[in-house]
Amino acid sequence: MLLSAGKRLGPYEIVTLIGAGGMGEVYKALDTRLGRIVALKVSKEQFSERFARETKAIAALNHPHICTLHDVGPTYIVMEYVEGHALKAPVALDELVRYADEIANALELAHSKGIIHRDIKPSNVFVTEHGIKVLDFGLAKQSGTSEAASEAPTRDFMTQAGIAMGTAAYMSPEQVRGQNADARTDLWSLGVMLYELATGAQPFFAPTQGMLFEAILSKEPTSPRRNNPAISMQLERIILTLLEKDRDKRYQNANELRKDLRKLQGSGGSSSSSFSDVSRKVRRIASIVAVAVLVVIVAGVFWWRRSAQAQPLSDRDVVVLADFTNTTGDPVFDTTLREALAIQLESYRGGQRPEHRSVGIPIRTRLHETKTAFSGHSVPAL
């Protein structure tokens, strides 16, 4: 049952619901003793095995990039309230490299304590004003835990409606096979996340969970640089090394990864362009091309019309001479102008008028007189 604002669990007063999942809810709460805001994770059951495991895992960790555990109750754990937002694309590539180094730094400590996160994904990584915070060690496995017991939560988690597909996309080949997870398992998941944040696409995608698992086990991801040309060759190599299906070919620990990430930061070879920057450049180029094509089309139409107007008359063309109105009062001009014009046209048969060289008069131009034009209307008076 969801807790309403003002409800108390021990000394913690509920402020608002943050989120809910298959295992319980997370609330923003006030620690009335210390007057600080905390994140309260409440179990649907009486301190389930998963919550006990999460508590032990987080309690063993003290790191600036790992969410801090404050307290434990009978059905809840109290964690640091992280102000920020989940890591999501697009991310500038130089920032992404820095975030990757901070996540690897957090994993390096966790792995040194024998703790494997097993659920590294963007929603479990928050960006704050002070850097990255890795959240939710609810699937964490500690050294000394029996493999059957530690892997069971993963199998259960995979079958939860609305959760499985979102998390399964970050699962390693060994997790898909139900094999033992180790530090390299977290590094695979980090590689999937970096690929997605750098390119805007997931390295393995399928409409069903079965097809997704098949892709994780047997298909190679598309080159990151093909999806985002701004990615440097060095960053692409790091991402693809993290995504080696054979974990013996991956980075063997977070420290190895951090060495390459620091080299990349030092060389500035990650590129500072983001995926959205590249998209904007592509759209800009497309707009320029579209304008150029439009200009060519307009120019072509204009040229065609000019060419059509410049075509010489054929012997099938007709020159129509309408009646002229004589306003001089002298009858000698009644037919003189029409006859003079007809004679002039005949004199240029096959030639061109000197002052209008673009107009040709064909040899057999037919001359027609119109005694009365358009039902009694004549050409305007001269």
C-alpha positions as CSV (number, residue, x, y, z in Angstrom):
1,M,0.0,0.0,0.0
2,L,1.3,3.4,-0.9
3,L,2.2,5.8,1.9
4,S,0.6,9.2,1.9
5,A,2.4,12.5,2.7
6,G,2.8,13.0,6.5
7,K,2.9,9.2,7.2
8,R,5.8,8.2,9.4
9,L,8.1,5.2,9.4
10,G,10.1,5.5,12.6
11,P,11.6,9.0,12.6
12,Y,11.1,9.4,8.9
13,E,8.1,11.5,7.6
14,I,6.9,10.8,4.1
15,V,7.1,13.9,1.8
16,T,6.2,12.4,-1.6
17,L,6.5,9.2,-3.7
18,I,9.5,9.1,-6.0
19,G,9.0,5.8,-7.8
20,A,7.7,2.3,-7.4
21,G,8.7,-1.2,-8.7
22,G,8.2,-4.8,-8.2
23,M,10.1,-4.9,-4.9
24,G,8.7,-1.8,-3.3
25,E,8.5,2.0,-3.4
26,V,10.9,4.8,-3.0
27,Y,9.9,8.0,-1.1
28,K,11.3,11.4,-0.5
29,A,11.2,11.7,3.3
30,L,12.3,14.0,6.1
31,D,14.6,12.7,8.9
32,T,12.9,14.5,11.7
33,R,15.9,14.0,14.0
34,L,18.5,15.6,11.8
35,G,16.2,17.8,9.7
36,R,17.6,16.4,6.4
37,I,15.9,15.0,3.3
38,V,16.5,11.3,2.6
39,A,15.4,8.6,0.2
40,L,13.3,6.0,1.9
41,K,13.1,2.6,0.1
42,V,10.3,0.5,1.5
43,S,9.9,-3.2,1.0
44,K,6.5,-4.8,0.3
45,E,7.6,-7.6,2.6
46,Q,9.2,-7.8,6.0
47,F,12.7,-7.0,5.1
48,S,13.1,-9.4,2.2
49,E,16.3,-11.2,1.3
50,R,16.9,-8.7,-1.5
51,F,16.7,-5.8,0.9
52,A,19.0,-7.5,3.3
53,R,21.5,-8.1,0.5
54,E,21.2,-4.5,-0.6
55,T,21.8,-3.2,2.9
56,K,24.9,-5.2,3.4
57,A,26.3,-4.2,0.0
58,I,25.7,-0.5,0.3
59,A,26.9,-0.4,4.0
60,A,30.3,-1.7,2.9
61,L,30.7,1.1,0.4
62,N,31.8,4.7,1.1
63,H,32.6,6.6,-2.0
64,P,31.6,10.1,-3.4
65,H,30.2,8.5,-6.5
66,I,28.1,5.8,-4.7
67,C,24.7,6.6,-3.0
68,T,25.3,6.6,0.8
69,L,23.4,4.3,3.2
70,H,22.2,6.2,6.3
71,D,19.9,3.8,8.2
72,V,18.0,0.5,8.2
73,G,14.5,-0.2,9.5
74,P,12.4,-3.4,9.7
75,T,10.9,-2.9,6.2
76,Y,13.0,0.0,4.8
77,I,16.4,1.3,4.2
78,V,17.3,5.0,4.3
79,M,19.7,6.3,1.7
80,E,21.2,9.6,0.6
81,Y,18.6,11.7,-1.3
82,V,20.3,12.4,-4.6
83,E,19.2,15.6,-6.4
84,G,19.8,15.4,-10.1
85,H,18.6,13.4,-13.1
86,A,19.2,10.0,-14.6
87,L,21.9,9.8,-17.2
88,K,20.3,9.9,-20.7
89,A,21.2,10.8,-24.3
90,P,22.4,13.0,-25.8
91,V,25.6,13.6,-23.9
92,A,28.6,15.6,-25.1
93,L,31.3,13.1,-25.7
94,D,33.9,14.7,-23.5
95,E,31.4,14.7,-20.6
96,L,30.5,11.1,-21.3
97,V,34.2,10.1,-21.0
98,R,34.3,12.0,-17.6
99,Y,31.1,10.3,-16.4
100,A,32.5,6.9,-17.5
101,D,35.6,7.5,-15.5
102,E,33.5,8.4,-12.4
103,I,31.3,5.3,-12.8
104,A,34.4,3.1,-13.3
105,N,35.9,4.7,-10.2
106,A,32.8,3.8,-8.1
107,L,32.8,0.2,-9.6
108,E,36.5,-0.1,-8.8
109,L,35.8,0.4,-5.1
110,A,32.8,-1.9,-5.1
111,H,34.7,-4.6,-6.9
112,S,37.6,-4.3,-4.5
113,K,35.1,-5.0,-1.7
114,G,33.9,-8.1,-3.6
115,I,30.6,-6.5,-4.6
116,I,29.2,-6.8,-8.1
117,H,26.4,-4.4,-9.0
118,R,24.9,-6.5,-11.8
119,D,22.4,-3.8,-12.8
120,I,24.4,-0.9,-14.2
121,K,22.1,1.1,-16.6
122,P,21.3,4.8,-17.1
123,S,18.4,4.9,-14.7
124,N,20.7,3.7,-11.9
125,V,23.2,6.5,-12.6
126,F,22.4,10.0,-11.6
127,V,24.0,13.2,-12.7
128,T,24.4,15.7,-9.9
129,E,26.1,19.1,-9.6
130,H,29.0,17.3,-7.9
131,G,29.3,14.5,-10.5
132,I,27.9,11.0,-10.9
133,K,26.1,8.9,-8.3
134,V,25.6,5.2,-8.8
135,L,22.3,4.0,-7.3
136,D,20.5,0.8,-6.4
137,F,22.7,-2.1,-5.4
138,G,19.6,-4.2,-5.0
139,L,21.0,-6.9,-7.3
140,A,24.5,-6.7,-5.8
141,K,26.4,-9.9,-5.2
142,Q,28.9,-10.2,-2.4
143,S,31.9,-12.5,-2.4
144,G,31.1,-15.6,-0.3
145,T,27.4,-15.7,-1.3
146,S,26.5,-19.0,-2.8
147,E,26.1,-18.8,-6.6
148,A,22.7,-20.4,-6.7
149,A,21.4,-17.9,-4.1
150,S,23.0,-14.9,-5.8
151,E,21.8,-15.7,-9.3
152,A,18.2,-16.4,-8.3
153,P,17.2,-12.7,-7.9
154,T,18.5,-12.1,-11.4
155,R,16.3,-14.8,-12.9
156,D,13.3,-13.5,-10.8
157,F,14.0,-9.9,-11.9
158,M,14.1,-10.9,-15.5
159,T,10.5,-12.1,-15.4
160,Q,8.9,-9.1,-13.8
161,A,6.5,-7.4,-16.2
162,G,7.5,-3.9,-17.3
163,I,11.0,-4.3,-15.9
164,A,12.6,-7.2,-17.6
165,M,13.1,-5.7,-21.1
166,G,14.4,-2.4,-19.7
167,T,17.1,-4.2,-17.7
168,A,17.7,-7.2,-20.0
169,A,19.2,-4.9,-22.6
170,Y,22.2,-4.2,-20.3
171,M,22.7,-7.9,-19.3
172,S,26.0,-9.5,-20.2
173,P,26.3,-12.8,-22.2
174,E,27.3,-14.6,-19.0
175,Q,24.2,-13.3,-17.2
176,V,22.0,-14.4,-20.1
177,R,23.5,-17.9,-19.8
178,G,23.0,-17.9,-16.1
179,Q,26.7,-18.1,-15.5
180,N,28.7,-16.6,-12.6
181,A,28.9,-12.8,-12.7
182,D,32.1,-11.0,-11.9
183,A,33.6,-7.5,-12.2
184,R,33.7,-7.8,-16.0
185,T,29.9,-8.3,-16.0
186,D,29.5,-4.7,-14.7
187,L,32.0,-3.5,-17.3
188,W,29.9,-5.0,-20.1
189,S,26.8,-3.2,-18.8
190,L,28.8,0.0,-18.6
191,G,29.8,-0.6,-22.3
192,V,26.2,-1.0,-23.3
193,M,25.3,2.3,-21.5
194,L,28.2,4.2,-23.1
195,Y,27.3,2.9,-26.5
196,E,23.7,4.1,-26.0
197,L,24.6,7.5,-24.6
198,A,27.2,8.2,-27.4
199,T,25.1,7.1,-30.3
200,G,21.5,7.4,-29.3
201,A,20.9,3.8,-30.1
202,Q,21.3,0.5,-28.2
203,P,23.9,-2.0,-29.4
204,F,21.5,-4.9,-29.1
205,F,17.8,-4.4,-29.8
206,A,15.0,-6.8,-30.6
207,P,11.2,-6.8,-30.2
208,T,11.1,-9.8,-27.9
209,Q,13.2,-10.8,-24.9
210,G,14.2,-14.1,-26.5
211,M,15.4,-12.3,-29.7
212,L,17.3,-9.8,-27.5
213,F,19.1,-12.5,-25.7
214,E,20.0,-14.1,-29.0
215,A,21.5,-10.8,-30.2
216,I,23.5,-10.4,-27.0
217,L,24.9,-13.9,-27.4
218,S,25.6,-14.0,-31.1
219,K,25.4,-10.6,-32.9
220,E,28.0,-7.9,-33.1
221,P,27.0,-4.3,-32.5
222,T,27.1,-1.7,-35.3
223,S,30.2,0.4,-35.2
224,P,29.6,3.3,-32.8
225,R,31.2,5.7,-35.3
226,R,28.7,4.6,-38.0
227,N,25.9,5.8,-35.8
228,N,27.8,9.0,-34.7
229,P,30.8,10.0,-36.8
230,A,31.8,12.5,-34.0
231,I,33.0,9.6,-31.9
232,S,36.8,9.2,-32.0
233,M,38.5,6.0,-32.9
234,Q,39.9,5.7,-29.4
235,L,36.5,6.0,-27.7
236,E,35.1,3.5,-30.2
237,R,37.8,1.1,-29.3
238,I,37.1,1.5,-25.5
239,I,33.4,0.9,-26.0
240,L,33.9,-2.2,-28.2
241,T,36.4,-3.6,-25.8
242,L,33.8,-3.4,-23.1
243,L,31.4,-5.2,-25.3
244,E,33.5,-8.2,-26.1
245,K,31.3,-11.3,-25.7
246,D,34.3,-13.3,-24.4
247,R,34.9,-11.6,-21.0
248,D,38.6,-12.6,-21.1
249,K,38.9,-10.1,-24.0
250,R,37.2,-7.3,-22.1
251,Y,38.9,-5.0,-19.7
252,Q,39.7,-7.3,-16.8
253,N,39.0,-4.7,-14.1
254,A,37.8,-1.1,-13.8
255,N,41.3,0.2,-13.2
256,E,42.4,-0.9,-16.7
257,L,39.4,0.9,-18.2
258,R,40.2,4.0,-16.2
259,K,43.7,4.1,-17.6
260,D,42.4,4.3,-21.1
261,L,39.7,6.8,-20.2
262,R,42.3,9.1,-18.6
263,K,44.5,8.8,-21.7
264,L,41.6,9.8,-23.8
265,Q,40.8,12.7,-21.6
266,G,44.4,13.9,-21.7
267,S,44.5,13.7,-25.5
268,G,41.2,15.4,-26.0
269,G,40.5,12.6,-28.5
270,S,36.9,11.9,-27.4
271,S,35.5,14.9,-29.5
272,S,33.3,17.4,-27.8
273,S,30.5,17.0,-30.2
274,S,27.3,15.5,-29.0
275,F,24.9,13.2,-31.0
276,S,22.5,16.1,-31.2
277,D,25.3,18.4,-32.6
278,V,25.9,15.9,-35.4
279,S,22.1,15.7,-36.1
280,R,22.0,19.5,-36.3
281,K,24.9,19.5,-38.8
282,V,23.2,16.9,-40.9
283,R,19.9,18.8,-40.9
284,R,21.8,22.0,-41.8
285,I,23.5,20.3,-44.8
286,A,20.2,18.8,-45.9
287,S,18.7,22.3,-45.8
288,I,21.5,23.7,-47.9
289,V,21.1,20.9,-50.4
290,A,17.3,21.4,-50.6
291,V,17.8,25.1,-51.3
292,A,20.4,24.4,-54.0
293,V,18.0,21.9,-55.6
294,L,15.2,24.5,-55.5
295,V,17.4,27.1,-57.1
296,V,18.4,24.7,-59.9
297,I,14.7,23.9,-60.5
298,V,13.7,27.5,-60.7
299,A,16.6,28.4,-63.0
300,G,15.7,25.4,-65.2
301,V,12.1,26.5,-65.5
302,F,13.2,30.1,-66.2
303,W,15.6,28.9,-68.9
304,W,13.0,26.6,-70.5
305,R,10.5,29.4,-70.7
306,R,13.1,31.8,-72.2
307,S,14.1,29.1,-74.7
308,A,10.4,28.4,-75.6
309,Q,9.9,32.1,-76.2
310,A,13.0,32.3,-78.4
311,Q,11.9,29.5,-80.8
312,P,11.5,30.7,-84.4
313,L,8.1,30.7,-86.1
314,S,7.3,27.7,-88.3
315,D,5.3,27.8,-91.5
316,R,2.3,26.6,-89.6
317,D,2.2,29.7,-87.4
318,V,-0.4,32.3,-88.1
319,V,0.0,36.1,-88.0
320,V,-3.4,37.7,-87.4
321,L,-3.8,41.3,-88.7
322,A,-6.9,42.9,-87.1
323,D,-8.7,46.0,-88.6
324,F,-7.1,49.3,-87.7
325,T,-9.2,52.4,-87.0
326,N,-8.2,55.5,-89.0
327,T,-8.6,58.5,-86.8
328,T,-6.7,60.9,-89.1
329,G,-9.8,61.8,-91.1
330,D,-8.0,61.1,-94.4
331,P,-9.5,58.1,-96.2
332,V,-6.2,57.3,-97.9
333,F,-5.1,55.7,-94.6
334,D,-8.1,53.4,-94.4
335,T,-6.2,50.4,-95.7
336,T,-2.7,51.7,-96.1
337,L,-1.3,50.7,-92.7
338,R,-2.6,47.1,-93.0
339,E,-1.3,46.6,-96.5
340,A,2.1,48.2,-95.6
341,L,2.5,45.8,-92.7
342,A,1.6,42.8,-94.8
343,I,4.1,43.8,-97.4
344,Q,6.7,44.4,-94.8
345,L,6.2,40.9,-93.3
346,E,6.4,39.3,-96.7
347,S,9.6,41.1,-97.4
348,Y,11.3,39.3,-94.4
349,R,10.3,35.8,-95.4
350,G,12.9,33.4,-94.0
351,G,14.9,36.3,-92.5
352,Q,14.9,38.3,-89.3
353,R,14.1,41.9,-88.6
354,P,17.2,43.9,-87.9
355,E,16.0,45.4,-84.7
356,H,14.4,42.1,-83.5
357,R,16.9,39.4,-84.3
358,S,15.3,36.9,-82.0
359,V,12.1,36.8,-84.0
360,G,12.2,34.8,-87.2
361,I,9.7,35.1,-90.1
362,P,9.3,31.8,-91.9
363,I,9.1,31.6,-95.7
364,R,5.5,30.5,-95.9
365,T,4.0,32.6,-93.2
366,R,0.3,32.8,-93.7
367,L,-1.3,36.3,-93.4
368,H,-4.9,36.6,-92.3
369,E,-7.0,39.6,-92.2
370,T,-9.7,40.1,-89.7
371,K,-12.4,42.5,-90.9
372,T,-14.1,42.6,-87.6
373,A,-12.3,41.3,-84.5
374,F,-14.1,39.7,-81.6
375,S,-17.7,40.5,-82.5
376,G,-17.2,44.1,-83.6
377,H,-14.4,45.0,-81.3
378,S,-11.4,46.4,-83.1
379,V,-7.8,46.9,-82.1
380,P,-7.4,50.2,-80.2
381,A,-7.0,53.3,-82.3
382,L,-3.7,54.3,-83.5
